[in-house]
């Protein structure tokens, strides 16, 4: 499990996160990450431990550590939103698709309507 990183939010970042968690239609994952950052902030008094944050938000300590680490390394937007994923290779290639279209558009065999 990654080690918990201490973070300090600026006043602008804190205000942005507060608005983000209370208004709009953001995804639940992003709102949870924003709440993690708000609770882990050292600039507003005493910081909670990763275990306390995880317990209060009903998530894992690993998630708390990952979000804080990503904020420290890459910034606010990277901590809130997921990176795009590649996805798997397509199962039907152009050749197979052309064969299927040809078969579907051809006349049915003798003795069959379709």
Beta strands, then each sheet from edge to edge (+ up, - down):
end
